[in-house]
Amino acid sequence: MSAIPEPVPPLPPRSKVRRRLFLLIMLGLALYFVLPQFAKIQQALQVASSLSITFVTLSLCAEVLSYLGSGYLLRTVVRRGDTPVSVVDGALLTVGANSVGTLGGGVIGTAGLTYLWLRRRGVSPGTAGLGGWMPIFLNNATLAVVSLIGLFTLIFLRRFSGILVLALALAVLILAGGFGTLLWCITHRAILTTLATKLARLAAKIRRKPVDPGVIEAAIARALDAWDALSDGGWTGPATGAVLNTGFDMLTLELLFLAAGHSVNPLVLTAGYGVPQLLGKLTVVLGGVGVVEASMVGLFAILGVARPVAVVVVIVYRLFSFWMPTLAGVALVPYLEHRENRAQ
């Protein structure tokens, strides 16, 4: 009896990716032309011209290490598979999947593309599924912890608003709901299989396509087996990767402040970093463009950083942490597709 081929999620259409990329660039250009207006242009230019090249270079290296932390996270998640993933390969997969997810499908697109590339490398379906979703969950959970520390700092300094608290509470509730759903799936495995089969049949009925319950059951069993293997091996590796990703990203911002000749207190840095990042993930705008930059500049200004310094530092930080990886990821997609197809 021949095995039923496993369906894999297709890449977003190139036209859709191009439209999203064009829209993203236009939003970025509009933002970066408007944002400096919050400070005197002459002062901002003076800050930009006085940036220390040494610290700027170190900040760029820290951002590279941040993505290597993501690569280490992905490597530790799939480490028990027959086809291991190196730290560098994991970082490249993360950059490419994040870029396509930003431009064409959000977290579902990111997880789906990571799954697709891992499957083409020979990773088992269950492990590849964990490789698609677990980094997103752990990175967001780490960011939520950092944001809560930042929120407590703002409350202690009496620099917060009701809207800010509400937005962060909503984000934490969403993450807690995801964790609760994951815990329920693990502890109610028989019900999970039945429920997934019913949902698959409903989706197949709507799409007017047949569905094989055996395929659904086998996929869930493989995912749960991969989860058990990950649990047996401990969470030290994946959690360390998530902390490295966020920690080096924060270090990038700190080094840019040092490049501008302005040292920032760690608690101030945490508040100005974590809160805007989490707010940006709650928006429908691509990559949180506009939300992250404006809220980050505003918070740092409230916390005592000179506005021209905050504007320049945030613009360079977003260039290193968002724009360069996004554009590099788009360029990496054809390379990853060609490499994975050749390997397959």
VOBA-1610 file (N, C-alpha, C; in pm, whole numbers, padded with zeros to 5 digits, always signed):
BEGIN
Met+00085-00119+00000Met+00000+00000+00000Met+00089+00124+00000Ser+00071+00207-00099Ser+00156+00326-00111Ser+00118+00429-00007Ala+00220+00500+00043Ala+00197+00603+00145Ala+00128+00724+00082Ile+00039+00780+00157Ile-00032+00899+00110Ile+00061+01019+00120Pro+00085+01091+00010Pro+00177+01205+00018Pro+00122+01311+00113Glu+00212+01364+00189Glu+00172+01464+00289Glu+00165+01602+00226Pro+00053+01673+00240Pro+00044+01807+00182Pro+00132+01904+00258Val+00195+01994+00185Val+00278+02097+00246Val+00224+02233+00206Pro+00234+02333+00295Pro+00179+02464+00264Pro+00258+02531+00154Pro+00191+02589+00053Pro+00263+02653-00056Pro+00318+02789-00014Leu+00418+02834-00089Leu+00468+02969-00065Leu+00363+03071-00107Pro+00363+03190-00041Pro+00271+03295-00085Pro+00303+03334-00228Pro+00203+03374-00307Pro+00229+03416-00445Pro+00330+03530-00449Arg+00416+03526-00551Arg+00520+03629-00560Arg+00460+03768-00576Ser+00347+03777-00647Ser+00284+03908-00663Ser+00239+03965-00529Lys+00188+03876-00442Lys+00146+03920-00309Lys+00264+03965-00227Val+00374+03890-00234Val+00495+03928-00160Val+00547+04062-00210Arg+00548+04082-00341Arg+00597+04209-00396Arg+00509+04325-00352Arg+00377+04305-00352Arg+00287+04413-00309Arg+00310+04446-00163Arg+00323+04342-00081Arg+00345+04366+00062Arg+00480+04435+00085Leu+00582+04392+00011Leu+00714+04453+00027Leu+00711+04599-00015Phe+00643+04629-00125Phe+00632+04769-00170Phe+00558+04853-00066Leu+00447+04799-00012Leu+00373+04869+00091Leu+00457+04892+00215Leu+00533+04790+00253Leu+00619+04801+00371Leu+00725+04909+00353Ile+00786+04913+00235Ile+00889+05014+00208Ile+00828+05153+00209Met+00709+05168+00151Met+00645+05299+00150Met+00610+05346+00292Leu+00560+05253+00374Leu+00532+05288+00513Leu+00659+05327+00586Gly+00765+05254+00560Gly+00891+05285+00627Gly+00946+05420+00586Leu+00941+05449+00456Leu+00989+05579+00409Leu+00907+05693+00467Ala+00775+05674+00468Ala+00690+05778+00526Ala+00721+05798+00673Leu+00741+05687+00743Leu+00769+05696+00886Leu+00902+05767+00911Tyr+01004+05728+00836Tyr+01137+05783+00863Tyr+01151+05927+00816Phe+01062+05973+00728Phe+01062+06114+00696Phe+00983+06195+00798Val+00880+06133+00857Val+00795+06205+00951Val+00851+06201+01092Leu+00908+06086+01132Leu+00954+06069+01270Leu+01055+06175+01314Pro+01153+06213+01232Pro+01247+06315+01278Pro+01184+06450+01304Gln+01060+06472+01257Gln+00995+06599+01281Gln+00962+06618+01429Phe+00960+06508+01505Phe+00935+06521+01648Phe+01053+06589+01718Ala+01165+06591+01657Ala+01282+06659+01712Ala+01331+06761+01609Lys+01412+06851+01653Lys+01469+06946+01559Lys+01562+06871+01465Ile+01542+06895+01335Ile+01616+06820+01235Ile+01767+06842+01252Gln+01804+06963+01282Gln+01946+06992+01296Gln+02008+06913+01412Gln+01936+06903+01522Gln+01986+06827+01637Gln+01997+06679+01603Ala+01897+06627+01534Ala+01900+06487+01496Ala+02018+06458+01403Leu+02043+06548+01309Leu+02156+06529+01218Leu+02288+06534+01293Gln+02296+06621+01393Gln+02418+06628+01473Gln+02442+06497+01548Val+02335+06441+01605Val+02348+06314+01674Val+02391+06204+01578Ala+02328+06201+01459Ala+02361+06098+01361Ala+02506+06109+01315Ser+02554+06231+01296Ser+02691+06250+01249Ser+02795+06219+01356Ser+02753+06220+01483Ser+02848+06196+01591Ser+02845+06053+01643Leu+02769+05966+01578Leu+02763+05827+01622Leu+02901+05762+01614Ser+02935+05686+01716Ser+03062+05614+01719Ser+03055+05494+01625Ile+03145+05490+01527Ile+03145+05380+01431Ile+03173+05247+01501Thr+03257+05251+01604Thr+03290+05128+01677Thr+03167+05067+01742Phe+03090+05150+01811Phe+02971+05099+01878Phe+02861+05061+01778Val+02853+05133+01667Val+02756+05097+01564Val+02790+04960+01507Thr+02919+04936+01481Thr+02962+04805+01430Thr+02933+04694+01532Leu+02960+04723+01659Leu+02932+04624+01763Leu+02782+04595+01772Ser+02700+04698+01755Ser+02555+04677+01760Ser+02508+04590+01645Leu+02567+04608+01527Leu+02532+04523+01413Leu+02573+04379+01439Cys+02689+04360+01502Cys+02734+04224+01538Cys+02639+04162+01641Ala+02591+04244+01735Ala+02498+04193+01836Ala+02368+04148+01770Glu+02323+04218+01667Glu+02200+04177+01599Glu+02221+04047+01524Val+02339+04028+01467Val+02371+03900+01402Val+02367+03787+01505Leu+02423+03812+01623Leu+02420+03712+01730Leu+02277+03685+01775Ser+02191+03786+01770Ser+02051+03765+01805Ser+01987+03662+01713Tyr+02013+03672+01582Tyr+01958+03575+01489Tyr+02025+03439+01501Leu+02151+03438+01539Leu+02215+03310+01567Leu+02152+03244+01689Gly+02106+03326+01784Gly+02030+03272+01897Gly+01902+03206+01851Ser+01835+03267+01751Ser+01717+03204+01693Ser+01753+03073+01624Gly+01869+03073+01557Gly+01915+02950+01494Gly+01943+02840+01595Tyr+02000+02879+01709Tyr+02025+02781+01815Tyr+01893+02728+01871Leu+01794+02815+01883Leu+01662+02773+01931Leu+01604+02666+01839Leu+01606+02695+01707Leu+01551+02600+01611Leu+01630+02470+01612Arg+01760+02479+01626Arg+01844+02360+01627Arg+01812+02270+01747Thr+01791+02330+01864Thr+01763+02250+01983Thr+01623+02188+01977Val+01529+02253+01909Val+01395+02196+01897Val+01396+02070+01812Val+01476+02069+01704Val+01476+01954+01612Val+01599+01867+01631Arg+01667+01880+01744Arg+01796+01812+01763Arg+01782+01660+01763Arg+01664+01607+01795Arg+01646+01462+01802Arg+01610+01401+01667Gly+01596+01484+01565Gly+01560+01433+01434Gly+01676+01365+01365Asp+01645+01290+01259Asp+01748+01223+01182Asp+01832+01322+01102Thr+01776+01440+01076Thr+01847+01542+00999Thr+01864+01665+01087Pro+01974+01676+01159Pro+01994+01791+01247Pro+02011+01921+01168Val+01983+02031+01234Val+01995+02163+01174Val+02105+02238+01248Ser+02199+02295+01175Ser+02306+02371+01239Ser+02253+02506+01284Val+02331+02575+01366Val+02291+02706+01416Val+02279+02806+01300Val+02374+02802+01208Val+02370+02895+01095Val+02251+02866+01005Asp+02229+02736+00975Asp+02112+02701+00893Asp+01982+02742+00961Gly+01976+02721+01093Gly+01857+02763+01166Gly+01835+02912+01158Ala+01944+02990+01165Ala+01932+03136+01154Ala+01884+03176+01015Leu+01938+03113+00911Leu+01895+03145+00774Leu+01748+03110+00752Leu+01707+02994+00802Leu+01566+02955+00790Leu+01477+03054+00863Thr+01522+03099+00980Thr+01442+03194+01058Thr+01428+03326+00986Val+01539+03378+00931Val+01534+03505+00860Val+01441+03496+00739Gly+01455+03389+00660Gly+01371+03374+00542Gly+01224+03358+00576Ala+01193+03273+00675Ala+01054+03250+00713Ala+00991+03375+00775Asn+01066+03447+00858Asn+01013+03568+00918Asn+00981+03674+00812Ser+01066+03683+00711Ser+01044+03783+00606Ser+00917+03752+00528Val+00903+03626+00486Val+00783+03588+00411Val+00659+03600+00499Gly+00673+03564+00629Gly+00560+03579+00719Gly+00520+03724+00737Thr+00619+03813+00743Thr+00590+03956+00756Thr+00518+04009+00633Leu+00557+03962+00516Leu+00503+04016+00392Leu+00381+03942+00340Gly+00357+03817+00387Gly+00251+03743+00322Gly+00168+03651+00406Gly+00183+03645+00539Gly+00100+03550+00611Gly+00108+03555+00762Gly+00181+03649+00820Gly+00187+03659+00965Gly+00253+03537+01026Val+00216+03507+01151Val+00279+03395+01221Val+00245+03262+01155Ile+00128+03252+01093Ile+00091+03128+01024Ile+00185+03105+00905Gly+00212+03212+00830Gly+00305+03201+00719Gly+00445+03166+00765Thr+00489+03229+00876Thr+00623+03199+00929Thr+00634+03054+00972Ala+00537+03008+01051Ala+00539+02870+01097Ala+00526+02770+00981Gly+00438+02801+00887Gly+00417+02711+00774Gly+00540+02697+00686Leu+00609+02810+00661Leu+00727+02804+00576Leu+00842+02734+00647Thr+00856+02758+00777Thr+00959+02686+00853Thr+00933+02536+00849Tyr+00807+02499+00867Tyr+00768+02358+00858Tyr+00803+02300+00721Leu+00770+02374+00617Leu+00795+02327+00480Leu+00943+02302+00457Trp+01026+02398+00495Trp+01170+02383+00472Trp+01230+02271+00558Leu+01182+02257+00681Leu+01232+02149+00765Leu+01192+02013+00710Arg+01069+02001+00659Arg+01026+01874+00600Arg+01110+01838+00479Arg+01144+01938+00398Arg+01225+01912+00280Arg+01367+01872+00316Arg+01408+01903+00437Arg+01540+01861+00485Arg+01537+01721+00544Gly+01419+01660+00550Gly+01407+01526+00603Gly+01364+01518+00747Val+01328+01631+00807Val+01282+01630+00946Val+01141+01573+00949Ser+01111+01494+01053Ser+00980+01430+01064Ser+00870+01535+01078Pro+00746+01502+01037Pro+00638+01601+01041Pro+00613+01659+01179Gly+00610+01572+01282Gly+00584+01624+01415Gly+00692+01720+01463Thr+00818+01682+01441Thr+00929+01769+01482Thr+00930+01897+01401Ala+00900+01887+01271Ala+00895+02007+01188Ala+00784+02101+01233Gly+00671+02043+01278Gly+00563+02127+01331Gly+00606+02202+01455Leu+00678+02132+01545Leu+00731+02201+01662Leu+00832+02308+01621Gly+00913+02279+01520Gly+01010+02376+01473Gly+00945+02499+01415Gly+00823+02484+01362Gly+00753+02600+01308Gly+00690+02687+01416Trp+00631+02623+01517Trp+00554+02699+01616Trp+00628+02728+01746Met+00714+02637+01790Met+00778+02656+01920Met+00865+02781+01929Pro+00948+02814+01826Pro+01024+02939+01836Pro+00937+03063+01848Ile+00825+03064+01777Ile+00734+03180+01786Ile+00679+03193+01927Phe+00637+03080+01984Phe+00580+03083+02118Phe+00684+03124+02221Leu+00803+03066+02215Leu+00905+03096+02315Leu+00956+03240+02303Asn+00974+03288+02180Asn+01019+03426+02162Asn+00915+03525+02214Asn+00788+03500+02185Asn+00683+03589+02234Asn+00669+03581+02386Ala+00686+03461+02442Ala+00679+03448+02587Ala+00794+03525+02654Thr+00914+03514+02597Thr+01028+03590+02650Thr+01003+03739+02640Leu+00949+03782+02527Leu+00918+03924+02508Leu+00812+03970+02606Ala+00715+03883+02637Ala+00611+03918+02734Ala+00670+03940+02872Val+00766+03856+02911Val+00831+03871+03041Val+00907+04004+03045Val+00982+04033+02939Val+01056+04159+02933Val+00960+04278+02937Ser+00847+04266+02868Ser+00749+04376+02867Ser+00687+04397+03005Leu+00661+04288+03076Leu+00606+04301+03211Leu+00705+04371+03304Ile+00833+04336+03291Ile+00934+04406+03370Ile+00936+04554+03334Gly+00926+04583+03205Gly+00920+04722+03162Gly+00797+04794+03213Leu+00683+04724+03214Leu+00560+04786+03265Leu+00572+04816+03413Phe+00626+04724+03490Phe+00646+04749+03634Phe+00741+04866+03656Thr+00840+04879+03568Thr+00931+04994+03578Thr+00856+05124+03554Leu+00769+05125+03452Leu+00691+05245+03422Leu+00596+05279+03537Ile+00536+05175+03596Ile+00446+05199+03709Ile+00525+05255+03828Phe+00643+05199+03852Phe+00726+05247+03963Phe+00767+05392+03942Leu+00796+05428+03817Leu+00836+05565+03786Leu+00716+05656+03761Arg+00595+05598+03767Arg+00472+05673+03743Arg+00471+05735+03603Arg+00511+05653+03506Arg+00512+05698+03367Arg+00433+05599+03281Phe+00306+05583+03311Phe+00225+05488+03236Phe+00086+05546+03217Ser+00009+05481+03129Ser-00129+05522+03103Ser-00220+05401+03106Gly-00349+05425+03120Gly-00445+05316+03122Gly-00446+05237+02993Ile-00429+05306+02879Ile-00430+05238+02749Ile-00310+05144+02739Leu-00195+05191+02788Leu-00075+05108+02784Leu-00093+04982+02868Val-00146+04997+02987Val-00168+04881+03074Val-00268+04785+03010Leu-00374+04839+02950Leu-00475+04755+02886Leu-00416+04677+02769Ala-00333+04743+02688Ala-00273+04676+02573Ala-00180+04563+02617Leu-00099+04590+02719Leu-00009+04487+02768Leu-00085+04372+02834Ala-00191+04405+02907Ala-00272+04300+02968Ala-00334+04211+02861Leu-00380+04272+02751Leu-00437+04194+02641Leu-00332+04103+02579Ala-00210+04155+02561Ala-00103+04073+02503Ala-00070+03955+02593Val-00061+03981+02722Val-00030+03873+02816Val-00142+03769+02818Leu-00267+03814+02809Leu-00379+03721+02806Leu-00375+03633+02681Ile-00336+03692+02569Ile-00326+03614+02446Ile-00219+03506+02459Leu-00104+03544+02514Leu+00002+03446+02534Leu-00039+03339+02635Ala-00107+03383+02742Ala-00154+03286+02842Ala-00257+03192+02781Gly-00343+03245+02693Gly-00440+03160+02626Gly-00373+03057+02536Gly-00266+03100+02466Gly-00192+03006+02383Gly-00126+02897+02466Phe-00070+02936+02581Phe-00007+02838+02668Phe-00112+02742+02726Gly-00228+02796+02763Gly-00335+02712+02816Gly-00386+02613+02712Thr-00399+02660+02587Thr-00442+02571+02479Thr-00342+02459+02457Leu-00212+02496+02458Leu-00108+02396+02442Leu-00112+02293+02555Leu-00130+02340+02677Leu-00136+02249+02792Leu-00257+02157+02782Trp-00371+02211+02737Trp-00492+02128+02721Trp-00469+02020+02616Cys-00405+02056+02505Cys-00380+01958+02399Cys-00293+01844+02448Ile-00197+01875+02534Ile-00106+01772+02583Ile-00176+01679+02682Thr-00264+01735+02764Thr-00328+01656+02869Thr-00458+01589+02825His-00510+01624+02708His-00634+01565+02657His-00610+01513+02515Arg-00524+01417+02503Arg-00479+01373+02372Arg-00588+01301+02293Ala-00666+01218+02361Ala-00772+01146+02290Ala-00877+01243+02237Ile-00915+01338+02321Ile-01014+01438+02278Ile-00956+01524+02166Leu-00827+01555+02175Leu-00762+01636+02072Leu-00770+01568+01936Thr-00744+01438+01933Thr-00749+01366+01806Thr-00890+01366+01748Thr-00989+01341+01834Thr-01128+01341+01788Thr-01169+01479+01736Leu-01133+01583+01813Leu-01169+01719+01774Leu-01102+01759+01643Ala-00972+01725+01629Ala-00901+01760+01507Ala-00960+01689+01386Thr-01001+01564+01404Thr-01061+01490+01294Thr-01194+01553+01251Lys-01275+01594+01349Lys-01402+01660+01315Lys-01379+01792+01244Leu-01282+01870+01292Leu-01253+01998+01227Leu-01201+01976+01085Ala-01119+01873+01066Ala-01067+01844+00932Ala-01180+01803+00838Arg-01275+01724+00889Arg-01388+01685+00805Arg-01475+01805+00771Leu-01494+01895+00868Leu-01573+02015+00840Leu-01505+02102+00735Ala-01373+02120+00749Ala-01299+02199+00652Ala-01303+02134+00514Ala-01293+02001+00511Ala-01298+01930+00383Ala-01435+01943+00318Lys-01540+01942+00402Lys-01676+01957+00348Lys-01695+02096+00289Ile-01641+02197+00358Ile-01653+02334+00306Ile-01576+02348+00175Arg-01457+02288+00171Arg-01374+02297+00051Arg-01413+02195-00055Arg-01505+02104-00020Arg-01552+02000-00112Arg-01437+01912-00157Lys-01354+01873-00060Lys-01242+01783-00087Lys-01244+01670+00013Pro-01201+01551-00027Pro-01202+01436+00066Pro-01093+01451+00171Val-01111+01385+00284Val-01013+01386+00390Val-00999+01245+00445Asp-00877+01205+00478Asp-00850+01074+00534Asp-00826+01090+00683Pro-00918+01041+00768Pro-00899+01055+00914Pro-00769+00992+00962Gly-00725+00886+00894Gly-00600+00822+00935Gly-00481+00914+00923Val-00481+01001+00821Val-00371+01095+00803Val-00370+01197+00916Ile-00490+01243+00955Ile-00500+01340+01064Ile-00452+01278+01195Glu-00497+01159+01223Glu-00457+01092+01346Glu-00306+01067+01351Ala-00251+01026+01235Ala-00107+01000+01230Ala-00027+01129+01250Ala-00075+01239+01193Ala-00005+01367+01207Ala-00005+01413+01353Ile-00120+01399+01420Ile-00127+01439+01560Ile-00039+01350+01647Ala-00039+01221+01616Ala+00045+01129+01693Ala+00193+01164+01677Arg+00235+01198+01554Arg+00374+01236+01533Arg+00408+01365+01607Ala+00314+01462+01606Ala+00338+01588+01677Ala+00352+01565+01827Leu+00265+01480+01882Leu+00272+01452+02026Leu+00398+01373+02061Asp+00440+01283+01972Asp+00565+01210+01996Asp+00684+01306+01996Ala+00683+01402+01903Ala+00791+01500+01898Ala+00790+01587+02023Trp+00670+01620+02071Trp+00659+01698+02194Trp+00715+01621+02313Asp+00683+01492+02319Asp+00734+01409+02429Asp+00886+01400+02423Ala+00940+01389+02301Ala+01085+01383+02288Ala+01150+01513+02333Leu+01086+01626+02300Leu+01138+01755+02343Leu+01128+01768+02494Ser+01018+01723+02552Ser+01001+01732+02697Ser+01102+01645+02770Asp+01130+01527+02716Asp+01228+01439+02780Asp+01367+01500+02778Gly+01397+01575+02672Gly+01528+01636+02662Gly+01541+01766+02739Gly+01430+01817+02794Gly+01437+01940+02870Gly+01417+02063+02784Trp+01389+02174+02851Trp+01362+02301+02783Trp+01481+02395+02787Thr+01592+02347+02841Thr+01706+02437+02860Thr+01753+02497+02728Gly+01770+02411+02626Gly+01819+02459+02497Gly+01726+02558+02430Pro+01598+02523+02405Pro+01508+02618+02341Pro+01491+02747+02420Ala+01478+02737+02553Ala+01462+02858+02633Ala+01587+02945+02625Thr+01704+02882+02625Thr+01829+02958+02611Thr+01834+03030+02477Gly+01791+02964+02371Gly+01788+03028+02240Gly+01697+03149+02237Ala+01579+03139+02299Ala+01487+03253+02303Ala+01545+03369+02382Val+01611+03337+02495Val+01673+03443+02576Val+01788+03508+02501Leu+01868+03428+02429Leu+01977+03484+02350Leu+01924+03575+02240Asn+01817+03534+02176Asn+01758+03615+02070Asn+01716+03752+02123Thr+01639+03754+02231Thr+01592+03881+02287Thr+01706+03959+02353Gly+01795+03888+02423Gly+01903+03956+02494Gly+01997+04030+02400Phe+02039+03965+02293Phe+02129+04032+02198Phe+02057+04142+02121Asp+01926+04128+02100Asp+01850+04235+02036Asp+01846+04359+02126Met+01828+04337+02255Met+01833+04449+02349Met+01974+04508+02356Leu+02075+04423+02348Leu+02213+04472+02349Leu+02240+04560+02227Thr+02179+04527+02113Thr+02192+04612+01994Thr+02144+04753+02023Leu+02031+04764+02088Leu+01976+04896+02122Leu+02066+04969+02221Glu+02115+04898+02322Glu+02203+04959+02422Glu+02332+05010+02358Leu+02391+04933+02269Leu+02515+04974+02203Leu+02492+05097+02114Leu+02374+05108+02056Leu+02345+05226+01975Leu+02331+05350+02063Phe+02275+05335+02182Phe+02272+05448+02275Phe+02415+05488+02314Leu+02501+05390+02335Leu+02641+05421+02366Leu+02708+05488+02246Ala+02670+05446+02125Ala+02725+05511+02006Ala+02686+05657+01999Ala+02568+05690+02052Ala+02522+05829+02055Ala+02573+05904+02178Gly+02654+05836+02260Gly+02709+05901+02378Gly+02610+05914+02491His+02510+05824+02496His+02407+05833+02600His+02388+05695+02661Ser+02438+05674+02781Ser+02420+05548+02850Ser+02280+05540+02910Val+02217+05422+02898Val+02079+05404+02944Val+02077+05301+03056Asn+02004+05332+03162Asn+01986+05239+03273Asn+01919+05110+03223Pro+01961+04992+03272Pro+01902+04866+03223Pro+01750+04861+03238Leu+01696+04913+03347Leu+01550+04913+03363Leu+01483+05006+03264Val+01544+05121+03238Val+01490+05213+03137Val+01496+05148+02999Leu+01608+05080+02971Leu+01620+05011+02843Leu+01513+04903+02829Thr+01487+04828+02936Thr+01386+04723+02933Thr+01247+04780+02907Ala+01215+04892+02974Ala+01084+04953+02955Ala+01068+05008+02814Gly+01172+05076+02765Gly+01163+05134+02631Gly+01170+05032+02520Tyr+01223+04913+02550Tyr+01234+04808+02448Tyr+01113+04716+02446Gly+01081+04657+02560Gly+00982+04551+02564Gly+00840+04595+02533Val+00798+04707+02593Val+00660+04753+02575Val+00628+04783+02429Pro+00709+04863+02357Pro+00677+04889+02216Pro+00681+04764+02129Gln+00774+04672+02157Gln+00783+04552+02075Gln+00655+04469+02087Leu+00605+04456+02209Leu+00484+04376+02229Leu+00362+04447+02170Leu+00357+04579+02181Leu+00248+04654+02120Leu+00250+04639+01968Gly+00371+04635+01910Gly+00381+04620+01766Gly+00326+04487+01717Lys+00335+04383+01799Lys+00285+04251+01760Lys+00132+04245+01766Leu+00069+04342+01832Leu-00076+04343+01841Leu-00141+04419+01726Thr-00061+04484+01643Thr-00116+04565+01535Thr-00128+04483+01408Val-00209+04533+01314Val-00223+04467+01184Val-00125+04525+01083Val-00051+04629+01122Val+00047+04689+01032Val+00164+04595+01015Leu+00216+04586+00893Leu+00324+04495+00864Leu+00445+04523+00953Gly+00486+04422+01028Gly+00604+04435+01111Gly+00593+04537+01222Gly+00471+04585+01250Gly+00456+04688+01352Gly+00518+04819+01313Val+00537+04843+01183Val+00601+04967+01135Val+00519+05087+01180Gly+00583+05182+01240Gly+00516+05302+01289Gly+00483+05291+01436Val+00423+05179+01475Val+00384+05159+01615Val+00508+05142+01702Val+00598+05053+01659Val+00719+05027+01738Val+00805+05153+01747Glu+00829+05217+01632Glu+00917+05333+01631Glu+00861+05449+01713Ala+00734+05483+01689Ala+00676+05598+01758Ala+00665+05575+01909Ser+00619+05456+01948Ser+00605+05428+02091Ser+00741+05416+02159Met+00841+05362+02089Met+00974+05350+02147Met+01037+05487+02169Val+01027+05574+02068Val+01080+05711+02083Val+01007+05784+02194Gly+00874+05772+02196Gly+00797+05841+02299Gly+00830+05794+02439Leu+00845+05662+02458Leu+00877+05610+02591Leu+01016+05651+02637Phe+01112+05642+02549Phe+01247+05683+02588Phe+01252+05833+02620Ala+01176+05913+02547Ala+01171+06056+02576Ala+01109+06081+02713Ile+01002+06006+02744Ile+00937+06020+02874Ile+01031+05977+02987Leu+01116+05878+02957Leu+01206+05824+03058Leu+01337+05903+03070Gly+01344+06016+03003Gly+01457+06106+03024Gly+01561+06109+02914Val+01542+06035+02806Val+01636+06038+02695Val+01603+06157+02605Ala+01704+06231+02565Ala+01682+06344+02474Ala+01615+06295+02346Arg+01511+06366+02302Arg+01435+06319+02186Arg+01518+06304+02060Pro+01608+06397+02028Pro+01691+06374+01908Pro+01773+06246+01917Val+01828+06215+02035Val+01903+06092+02054Val+01812+05972+02036Ala+01692+05976+02095Ala+01598+05864+02084Ala+01558+05840+01939Val+01534+05948+01864Val+01492+05934+01724Val+01600+05864+01643Val+01722+05911+01653Val+01832+05855+01573Val+01859+05709+01613Val+01864+05683+01744Val+01893+05548+01791Val+01786+05450+01747Val+01659+05488+01759Val+01550+05398+01721Val+01550+05372+01571Ile+01576+05474+01490Ile+01579+05455+01345Ile+01689+05357+01306Val+01809+05375+01362Val+01920+05284+01329Val+01891+05144+01382Tyr+01834+05137+01502Tyr+01801+05006+01560Tyr+01703+04930+01472Arg+01598+04997+01427Arg+01500+04929+01342Arg+01560+04894+01207Leu+01655+04972+01160Leu+01724+04937+01036Leu+01798+04805+01052Phe+01866+04789+01166Phe+01943+04667+01190Phe+01855+04547+01224Ser+01751+04570+01305Ser+01673+04459+01359Ser+01555+04419+01272Phe+01506+04509+01186Phe+01387+04477+01108Phe+01410+04489+00958Trp+01455+04606+00912Trp+01462+04629+00769Trp+01567+04543+00700Met+01687+04542+00753Met+01793+04462+00691Met+01762+04312+00693Pro+01715+04254+00807Pro+01679+04111+00804Pro+01561+04081+00711Thr+01463+04173+00704Thr+01347+04148+00617Thr+01389+04145+00471Leu+01467+04244+00428Leu+01511+04247+00289Leu+01607+04132+00259Ala+01694+04100+00356Ala+01785+03986+00337Ala+01707+03855+00329Gly+01601+03843+00410Gly+01520+03722+00408Gly+01449+03702+00276Val+01398+03812+00217Val+01334+03802+00086Val+01435+03754-00018Ala+01558+03806-00009Ala+01661+03763-00103Ala+01704+03619-00079Leu+01689+03571+00046Leu+01732+03435+00080Leu+01633+03328+00033Val+01507+03365+00013Val+01404+03266-00019Val+01440+03184-00143Pro+01479+03246-00256Pro+01516+03163-00373Pro+01634+03069-00342Tyr+01732+03118-00264Tyr+01846+03033-00228Tyr+01801+02914-00144Leu+01716+02939-00043Leu+01669+02831+00043Leu+01583+02732-00035Glu+01498+02784-00123Glu+01415+02696-00205Glu+01502+02607-00294His+01602+02668-00358His+01689+02590-00447His+01769+02488-00367Arg+01819+02528-00253Arg+01900+02437-00171Arg+01817+02321-00121Glu+01695+02351-00070Glu+01613+02244-00013Glu+01566+02149-00123Asn+01531+02205-00241Asn+01488+02117-00351Asn+01603+02027-00397Arg+01725+02082-00400Arg+01839+02003-00438Arg+01867+01893-00337Ala+01853+01929-00206Ala+01875+01830-00101Ala+01770+01721-00107Gln+01647+01763-00139Gln+01539+01663-00148Gln+01562+01568-00265
//
